[in-house]
Amino acid sequence: MIRINLLPYRAARSKENIRKQISIFLLSFVLLIVVLVVFNSLLSSKKGNAVK
């Protein structure tokens, strides 16, 4: 019977999955920061207009 060693393939796939998850997390974090900055600037401009 032929034995096939799939360990290197599984390890490479596991590393790729971890890399994808980290990339998705970082991109979503950056997107959240951008959304918060835009929202903050909108609120700040509304507040500035209301005071005048």
N, C-alpha and C positions, 0 to 999 in steps of 0.2 A: 504494500500500500504506500502511496506517495504522500508524504507529509509536506504541507505548505506552511511556511512561516509567515504569518500575516502581522507579526508584531511591529515591524518598522512602518508598515502602512497604517496601522491603527494609531501608532504614536504620532505620525505625521498628520493624520486627520485630526487627532485630538489637539495638537498644537495649532492647527489652522482654525479649528472651532474656537479655541480660546482667544486667538488673535482677532477673529471676527467679533466675538462678544465684547472684547475690550474696545475695539474700534466703534462699535455701535454705542457703547456706553459713553465714550468720549464725545462722539458726534452729538448724541442727544443732550449731553451736559452743555456743550457749546451752544446748541440751539436754545436750550433753556435760558442760558445767560443772555443771549441776544434778545430773546423775547422779553425778558425782564428789563433789559436796558431800554428797549423801545417802549414798553409799557410805562416805565418810570419817566421817560422823556415826555410821553403824551400827557401823563398826569401833571408833570411839572409845567408844561406849557399851558394846560387848562387852568392850573392854579395861578400862573402869572397873568393870564387874561382876565381871570375873575377879580384879581386884586386891582387892576387898572381901572 
